[in-house]
Amino acid sequence: MTVISRLRQAHRNTRLLFTISWFLLCFPLSCAGSAAAGQDFPLFPVISKNVQFWEKIYAVYSLKQAVIHDSEDLSRIYQIVSLVDLEAPGAQQQNSAIQKQACEKYRSILTKLADQTPSSPEEQRVAALFSGKNGRQEMALAAGNVRGQSGQKERFLSGVVTSGAYLTEIRNIFRSYGLPEELAYLPHVESSFNIKAYSRIGAAGLWQFTRETGKQYLTIDYTVDTRLDPIAATHAAAKYLAHSFRSLNSWPLAITSYNYGLGGMMRAVNEEGTYERIFTNYNKGYFKFASRNFYSEFLAARNVAKYLEKNTNSGSAPEAKYRYLNLPDYAHIKEISGHFGLPVAMIAELNPALRPPVISGEKLIPKGYTLRLPAGGKTNQLIASPPPSIFRNEQESSIYHLVRKGDTANSIARLHKISLKNLQQANNLDQFASIRLGQSLRIPGKADATADTNLKAKSNSTRINIHQNVMTKEALIAKKT
């Protein structure tokens, strides 16, 4: 059975999901597994409600539901609202509006109840959630803590199925670094085991490294982004987590640092001391809802994933078997394709770290890159003796545009007949496509040989000949030196 068919079967397996939902509602997994939680990943009493909340988000509530709740006390659930199917046109905007309206409704109710007695069954139900002697004061504070959280049930189950292709190797990697193997469940929180995941802030891959952090451990350039390689990224995550644990001497703190940053966690430890005190009291900088709940989410994801692995009949993706070729020099992807008899699309799928310029042939696969190939067939024989003719001594040159007075990203994109989006992606420009005088911008899709034939126009804004603005990397280096 293919991975896709397994995913479809998992999505159709409503009986299993109903069973899990009933089990969690009656007997949360966090309670069932607390005795065996172990010393590495303790279930502190102060986070038990939070872990139970995230277990239900991952296993009970669907993508078509949003939980309207108190962000400080996750056991206070005000309402479960229905959302529009994510595949429907404009679903994101509609669902955002639905959640916003529901949150505003309960902010209004809580604000009213802080000064008045309940006057409707709905208000009575909300007031019953604050039964202490300081109920009205708590409701006044809670009015500022109303939050919506969409369910993740289907996405999480898909992630469990997909994880089967990587989980054994990821566990082995953590073991090789002397780290707890259960850290292999952290990608369920980060990316739902989607190796091609991108966040709004530019974090990428299975482990959701940002460019800034990723460059400390991985290769991120115009040809390769190893954040998207699940195995290379796992080695990077292991190094990061090992360093964090050495600095913090606590897995709850080290895991939280994966979201909040090591420096931030060290400041929090200096101020509060223990994880429990940080969770309860710390509220500085960017340590907000996401960071406070990150360790709880990890525990919940581990619990739910383990339960699904044992009880789901939808199976999991088969463990992938690969052979590896460390390239002694640069190679064109089409020549690799021809030698191994593999479609370029398959090579791209097996090597998600290779960026579009390499897949299109604009750039060569870089020297030293470890190419992943399917095991079996003639691969073993062909990988042992690749012909020297498929390798090249140098990378293909790129064309660069030197930003002059009057240039804008839009005018440069029009000048070189490329899209603004491609120019932004090739040069990691921000959402406003900001550029600066003297900046060297790579022109994607342009090779050095095309300079004389394609770049003879003049810039309308600067009236400078293109050959003064456009040059190869080698020429830029010479100019700067």
SULDA-V189315 format. One record per residue. RES is the residue in three letters. SS is DSSP state (H for helix, E for strand, - for the rest). OMEGA is omega in whole degrees, 0 to 359 (none if undefined). D_FIRST is the distance of its C-alpha to the first C-alpha in Angstrom with 2 decimals. Layout:
BEGIN
((RES | SS | OMEGA | D_FIRST) (RES | SS | OMEGA | D_FIRST))
END
This chain:
BEGIN
((MET | - | 182 | 0.00) (THR | - | 178 | 3.82) (VAL | H | 182 | 6.72) (ILE | H | 180 | 8.31) (SER | H | 177 | 6.37) (ARG | H | 178 | 6.68) (LEU | H | 180 | 10.18) (ARG | H | 179 | 10.95) (GLN | H | 179 | 10.23) (ALA | H | 181 | 12.36) (HIS | H | 181 | 14.98) (ARG | H | 188 | 15.27) (ASN | - | 185 | 15.76) (THR | H | 180 | 19.51) (ARG | H | 179 | 20.57) (LEU | H | 182 | 19.38) (LEU | H | 177 | 21.06) (PHE | H | 179 | 24.13) (THR | H | 179 | 24.35) (ILE | H | 180 | 24.26) (SER | H | 179 | 26.78) (TRP | H | 182 | 29.07) (PHE | H | 182 | 28.87) (LEU | H | 180 | 29.78) (LEU | H | 183 | 32.54) (CYS | H | 187 | 34.06) (PHE | - | 186 | 33.42) (PRO | - | 180 | 32.27) (LEU | H | 179 | 30.05) (SER | H | 177 | 32.77) (CYS | H | 183 | 35.20) (ALA | H | 185 | 32.97) (GLY | - | 187 | 32.33) (SER | H | 182 | 35.70) (ALA | H | 182 | 37.27) (ALA | H | 184 | 34.70) (ALA | - | 176 | 34.49) (GLY | - | 183 | 36.37) (GLN | - | 183 | 38.98) (ASP | - | 187 | 36.82) (PHE | - | 183 | 35.48) (PRO | - | 173 | 38.04) (LEU | - | 180 | 37.78) (PHE | - | 177 | 41.24) (PRO | H | 185 | 42.75) (VAL | H | 180 | 43.60) (ILE | H | 185 | 39.94) (SER | H | 179 | 38.56) (LYS | H | 181 | 38.73) (ASN | H | 179 | 36.97) (VAL | H | 179 | 34.07) (GLN | H | 178 | 33.73) (PHE | H | 183 | 33.87) (TRP | H | 174 | 30.99) (GLU | H | 180 | 28.89) (LYS | H | 176 | 29.33) (ILE | H | 183 | 28.64) (TYR | H | 189 | 25.25) (ALA | H | 184 | 24.29) (VAL | - | 186 | 26.63) (TYR | - | 186 | 27.69) (SER | - | 177 | 25.43) (LEU | - | 179 | 25.63) (LYS | - | 179 | 27.88) (GLN | E | 173 | 30.38) (ALA | E | 180 | 32.99) (VAL | E | 176 | 34.97) (ILE | E | 192 | 38.66) (HIS | E | 175 | 40.10) (ASP | E | 184 | 42.81) (SER | - | 179 | 41.84) (GLU | - | 177 | 44.21) (ASP | - | 188 | 43.39) (LEU | - | 175 | 39.71) (SER | - | 178 | 40.37) (ARG | - | 179 | 42.36) (ILE | E | 182 | 40.06) (TYR | E | 184 | 42.02) (GLN | E | 169 | 39.50) (ILE | E | 183 | 35.84) (VAL | E | 179 | 35.82) (SER | E | 181 | 33.31) (LEU | - | 177 | 32.01) (VAL | - | 177 | 30.98) (ASP | - | 184 | 27.33) (LEU | - | 180 | 26.57) (GLU | - | 182 | 25.44) (ALA | - | 178 | 28.88) (PRO | - | 178 | 31.58) (GLY | - | 185 | 33.80) (ALA | H | 183 | 31.75) (GLN | H | 180 | 32.66) (GLN | H | 180 | 36.35) (GLN | H | 181 | 36.30) (ASN | H | 176 | 34.54) (SER | H | 179 | 36.96) (ALA | H | 179 | 39.83) (ILE | H | 181 | 38.59) (GLN | H | 180 | 38.39) (LYS | H | 179 | 41.69) (GLN | H | 180 | 43.42) (ALA | H | 179 | 42.21) (CYS | H | 179 | 43.34) (GLU | H | 178 | 46.69) (LYS | H | 184 | 47.14) (TYR | H | 171 | 46.90) (ARG | H | 180 | 49.00) (SER | H | 180 | 51.63) (ILE | H | 182 | 51.49) (LEU | H | 178 | 51.75) (THR | H | 179 | 54.60) (LYS | H | 184 | 56.43) (LEU | H | 177 | 55.95) (ALA | - | 182 | 57.39) (ASP | - | 186 | 60.73) (GLN | - | 176 | 60.55) (THR | - | 181 | 59.60) (PRO | - | 180 | 56.55) (SER | - | 179 | 57.42) (SER | - | 178 | 54.18) (PRO | H | 179 | 51.46) (GLU | H | 179 | 49.05) (GLU | H | 177 | 51.58) (GLN | H | 179 | 52.24) (ARG | H | 179 | 48.57) (VAL | H | 181 | 48.46) (ALA | H | 180 | 51.78) (ALA | - | 178 | 50.52) (LEU | - | 181 | 48.09) (PHE | - | 189 | 51.23) (SER | - | 181 | 53.30) (GLY | - | 182 | 55.22) (LYS | - | 178 | 58.86) (ASN | - | 186 | 57.98) (GLY | H | 183 | 55.57) (ARG | H | 178 | 57.20) (GLN | H | 179 | 57.31) (GLU | H | 179 | 53.64) (MET | H | 177 | 52.76) (ALA | H | 178 | 54.75) (LEU | H | 183 | 52.73) (ALA | H | 179 | 49.41) (ALA | - | 179 | 50.09) (GLY | - | 184 | 49.30) (ASN | - | 181 | 46.05) (VAL | E | 186 | 44.04) (ARG | E | 176 | 40.57) (GLY | E | 178 | 37.33) (GLN | E | 180 | 33.85) (SER | E | 177 | 30.73) (GLY | - | 183 | 27.92) (GLN | - | 191 | 24.70) (LYS | H | 183 | 22.52) (GLU | H | 180 | 19.53) (ARG | H | 181 | 19.83) (PHE | H | 179 | 20.15) (LEU | H | 176 | 17.06) (SER | H | 179 | 15.07) (GLY | H | 178 | 16.98) (VAL | H | 178 | 16.12) (VAL | H | 182 | 12.35) (THR | H | 185 | 13.19) (SER | H | 180 | 15.78) (GLY | - | 181 | 13.56) (ALA | - | 188 | 13.61) (TYR | - | 194 | 17.40) (LEU | H | 181 | 18.85) (THR | H | 180 | 19.71) (GLU | H | 179 | 21.46) (ILE | H | 176 | 23.17) (ARG | H | 180 | 24.49) (ASN | H | 179 | 25.76) (ILE | H | 179 | 27.53) (PHE | H | 178 | 29.32) (ARG | H | 181 | 30.28) (SER | H | 177 | 31.75) (TYR | - | 181 | 33.99) (GLY | - | 182 | 35.07) (LEU | - | 179 | 33.52) (PRO | - | 182 | 31.77) (GLU | H | 183 | 28.03) (GLU | H | 173 | 27.52) (LEU | H | 178 | 28.46) (ALA | H | 180 | 24.80) (TYR | H | 182 | 24.33) (LEU | - | 177 | 26.82) (PRO | H | 175 | 24.43) (HIS | H | 179 | 23.22) (VAL | H | 187 | 26.80) (GLU | H | 191 | 27.25) (SER | - | 188 | 24.24) (SER | - | 180 | 21.40) (PHE | - | 174 | 19.69) (ASN | - | 186 | 19.90) (ILE | - | 180 | 21.01) (LYS | - | 184 | 22.61) (ALA | - | 172 | 24.55) (TYR | E | 178 | 28.22) (SER | - | 179 | 30.84) (ARG | - | 182 | 34.02) (ILE | - | 175 | 36.09) (GLY | - | 174 | 34.12) (ALA | - | 189 | 32.15) (ALA | E | 170 | 28.95) (GLY | - | 183 | 25.67) (LEU | - | 185 | 23.90) (TRP | - | 172 | 27.35) (GLN | - | 174 | 29.28) (PHE | E | 168 | 32.17) (THR | - | 179 | 35.02) (ARG | H | 184 | 36.62) (GLU | H | 180 | 39.69) (THR | H | 182 | 37.99) (GLY | H | 183 | 35.28) (LYS | - | 177 | 37.98) (GLN | - | 187 | 39.33) (TYR | - | 191 | 36.26) (LEU | - | 175 | 34.23) (THR | - | 179 | 34.86) (ILE | E | 178 | 35.06) (ASP | - | 186 | 36.72) (TYR | - | 184 | 36.50) (THR | - | 187 | 34.08) (VAL | E | 171 | 31.92) (ASP | E | 186 | 30.90) (THR | H | 169 | 29.33) (ARG | H | 183 | 28.91) (LEU | H | 176 | 25.64) (ASP | - | 187 | 24.51) (PRO | H | 182 | 22.79) (ILE | H | 177 | 24.17) (ALA | H | 180 | 27.65) (ALA | H | 178 | 27.90) (THR | H | 175 | 27.07) (HIS | H | 179 | 29.94) (ALA | H | 179 | 32.11) (ALA | H | 179 | 31.27) (ALA | H | 179 | 32.09) (LYS | H | 179 | 35.40) (TYR | H | 183 | 36.24) (LEU | H | 177 | 35.55) (ALA | H | 179 | 37.41) (HIS | H | 179 | 40.37) (SER | H | 180 | 40.36) (PHE | H | 177 | 40.31) (ARG | H | 182 | 43.19) (SER | H | 188 | 45.12) (LEU | H | 177 | 44.47) (ASN | - | 180 | 43.94) (SER | - | 179 | 41.66) (TRP | H | 174 | 37.90) (PRO | H | 179 | 38.34) (LEU | H | 181 | 40.67) (ALA | H | 178 | 38.59) (ILE | H | 178 | 35.46) (THR | H | 180 | 37.67) (SER | H | 179 | 39.06) (TYR | H | 176 | 35.65) (ASN | H | 190 | 36.23) (TYR | H | 183 | 40.03) (GLY | - | 183 | 40.97) (LEU | H | 180 | 42.69) (GLY | H | 179 | 46.15) (GLY | H | 180 | 45.88) (MET | H | 179 | 44.77) (MET | H | 176 | 47.64) (ARG | H | 179 | 50.08) (ALA | H | 179 | 48.70) (VAL | H | 179 | 49.08) (ASN | H | 182 | 52.62) (GLU | H | 187 | 53.48) (GLU | H | 178 | 51.75) (GLY | - | 188 | 50.87) (THR | - | 176 | 47.90) (TYR | H | 183 | 44.47) (GLU | H | 179 | 45.58) (ARG | H | 178 | 48.72) (ILE | H | 180 | 46.85) (PHE | H | 186 | 44.38) (THR | H | 194 | 47.35) (ASN | H | 191 | 49.97) (TYR | - | 184 | 48.82) (ASN | - | 184 | 48.70) (LYS | - | 177 | 49.73) (GLY | - | 181 | 48.35) (TYR | - | 178 | 44.70) (PHE | - | 182 | 44.01) (LYS | - | 187 | 43.00) (PHE | H | 184 | 40.28) (ALA | H | 181 | 37.28) (SER | H | 181 | 38.81) (ARG | H | 184 | 40.21) (ASN | H | 189 | 36.85) (PHE | H | 179 | 34.68) (TYR | H | 177 | 34.92) (SER | H | 178 | 34.42) (GLU | H | 178 | 31.22) (PHE | H | 179 | 29.99) (LEU | H | 180 | 30.80) (ALA | H | 180 | 29.14) (ALA | H | 178 | 25.92) (ARG | H | 182 | 25.86) (ASN | H | 182 | 26.54) (VAL | H | 181 | 23.96) (ALA | H | 179 | 21.17) (LYS | H | 179 | 22.04) (TYR | H | 180 | 22.13) (LEU | H | 180 | 18.71) (GLU | H | 182 | 17.23) (LYS | H | 191 | 18.87) (ASN | H | 181 | 18.54) (THR | - | 175 | 15.43) (ASN | - | 179 | 12.86) (SER | - | 177 | 10.37) (GLY | - | 178 | 9.44) (SER | - | 180 | 9.92) (ALA | - | 181 | 8.98) (PRO | - | 178 | 9.34) (GLU | - | 184 | 13.03) (ALA | - | 177 | 13.99) (LYS | - | 184 | 16.28) (TYR | E | 164 | 19.14) (ARG | E | 185 | 22.53) (TYR | E | 176 | 25.44) (LEU | E | 175 | 28.49) (ASN | E | 188 | 31.50) (LEU | - | 180 | 33.28) (PRO | - | 179 | 36.94) (ASP | - | 180 | 37.97) (TYR | E | 181 | 36.91) (ALA | E | 176 | 34.42) (HIS | - | 185 | 33.47) (ILE | H | 179 | 29.75) (LYS | H | 178 | 30.14) (GLU | H | 173 | 31.74) (ILE | H | 179 | 28.97) (SER | H | 181 | 26.53) (GLY | H | 182 | 28.71) (HIS | H | 184 | 29.20) (PHE | H | 180 | 25.59) (GLY | - | 182 | 24.38) (LEU | - | 176 | 21.98) (PRO | - | 177 | 22.04) (VAL | H | 180 | 23.99) (ALA | H | 179 | 21.27) (MET | H | 178 | 18.89) (ILE | H | 178 | 21.83) (ALA | H | 181 | 22.49) (GLU | H | 180 | 18.98) (LEU | H | 183 | 19.22) (ASN | - | 185 | 22.81) (PRO | - | 178 | 23.14) (ALA | - | 179 | 26.68) (LEU | E | 185 | 27.93) (ARG | - | 184 | 29.80) (PRO | H | 179 | 30.19) (PRO | H | 177 | 33.42) (VAL | H | 181 | 31.67) (ILE | H | 181 | 28.71) (SER | H | 181 | 31.30) (GLY | - | 176 | 33.48) (GLU | - | 179 | 36.41) (LYS | - | 178 | 36.18) (LEU | - | 172 | 35.14) (ILE | E | 189 | 32.63) (PRO | - | 176 | 35.17) (LYS | - | 179 | 36.69) (GLY | - | 179 | 35.32) (TYR | - | 177 | 31.89) (THR | E | 185 | 29.12) (LEU | E | 178 | 26.53) (ARG | E | 182 | 22.90) (LEU | E | 181 | 21.22) (PRO | E | 177 | 17.99) (ALA | - | 177 | 18.61) (GLY | - | 181 | 18.75) (GLY | - | 180 | 20.10) (LYS | - | 185 | 23.65) (THR | H | 182 | 23.40) (ASN | H | 181 | 25.23) (GLN | H | 184 | 28.04) (LEU | H | 183 | 28.38) (ILE | H | 183 | 28.34) (ALA | H | 185 | 31.22) (SER | - | 177 | 33.63) (PRO | - | 183 | 33.09) (PRO | - | 179 | 36.13) (PRO | H | 184 | 38.80) (SER | H | 181 | 38.93) (ILE | H | 182 | 35.76) (PHE | E | 180 | 37.48) (ARG | E | 186 | 40.25) (ASN | - | 186 | 42.95) (GLU | - | 174 | 43.00) (GLN | - | 174 | 40.85) (GLU | - | 180 | 41.36) (SER | - | 175 | 44.20) (SER | E | 174 | 43.81) (ILE | E | 180 | 46.32) (TYR | E | 175 | 47.81) (HIS | E | 178 | 50.03) (LEU | E | 186 | 52.91) (VAL | - | 178 | 53.56) (ARG | - | 180 | 57.18) (LYS | - | 179 | 59.33) (GLY | - | 179 | 58.22) (ASP | - | 169 | 54.60) (THR | - | 178 | 51.83) (ALA | H | 179 | 48.08) (ASN | H | 182 | 48.08) (SER | H | 179 | 50.86) (ILE | H | 179 | 49.25) (ALA | H | 179 | 45.92) (ARG | H | 182 | 47.87) (LEU | H | 183 | 49.96) (HIS | - | 176 | 47.04) (LYS | - | 174 | 45.12) (ILE | - | 179 | 42.08) (SER | - | 177 | 40.69) (LEU | H | 180 | 42.05) (LYS | H | 179 | 38.54) (ASN | H | 178 | 37.82) (LEU | H | 178 | 41.20) (GLN | H | 182 | 40.50) (GLN | H | 182 | 37.12) (ALA | H | 184 | 38.58) (ASN | H | 179 | 41.45) (ASN | - | 177 | 40.00) (LEU | - | 180 | 42.60) (ASP | - | 185 | 42.72) (GLN | - | 179 | 42.02) (PHE | - | 182 | 45.61) (ALA | - | 181 | 45.26) (SER | - | 176 | 48.31) (ILE | - | 181 | 49.91) (ARG | - | 180 | 53.13) (LEU | - | 179 | 55.98) (GLY | - | 180 | 55.43) (GLN | - | 178 | 51.67) (SER | E | 181 | 49.67) (LEU | E | 176 | 46.72) (ARG | E | 178 | 44.02) (ILE | E | 184 | 43.51) (PRO | E | 178 | 39.79) (GLY | E | 180 | 39.01) (LYS | E | 175 | 42.51) (ALA | E | 184 | 43.34) (ASP | H | 184 | 46.86) (ALA | H | 183 | 47.49) (THR | H | 188 | 47.31) (ALA | H | 185 | 50.02) (ASP | H | 185 | 52.99) (THR | H | 188 | 51.54) (ASN | H | 190 | 49.70) (LEU | - | 182 | 51.70) (LYS | - | 180 | 55.26) (ALA | - | 177 | 55.63) (LYS | E | 178 | 57.74) (SER | - | 180 | 56.77) (ASN | - | 185 | 58.49) (SER | - | 185 | 58.83) (THR | - | 182 | 60.33) (ARG | - | 179 | 61.62) (ILE | - | 179 | 60.65) (ASN | E | 184 | 59.41) (ILE | H | 182 | 55.67) (HIS | H | 174 | 56.33) (GLN | H | 182 | 58.03) (ASN | H | 187 | 55.01) (VAL | E | 181 | 52.19) (MET | E | 176 | 51.85) (THR | E | 179 | 49.52) (LYS | H | 181 | 48.63) (GLU | H | 179 | 51.17) (ALA | H | 178 | 53.88) (LEU | H | 180 | 53.12) (ILE | H | 179 | 53.45) (ALA | H | 181 | 56.73) (LYS | H | 183 | 58.02) (LYS | H | 181 | 57.35) (THR | - | none | 59.00))
END
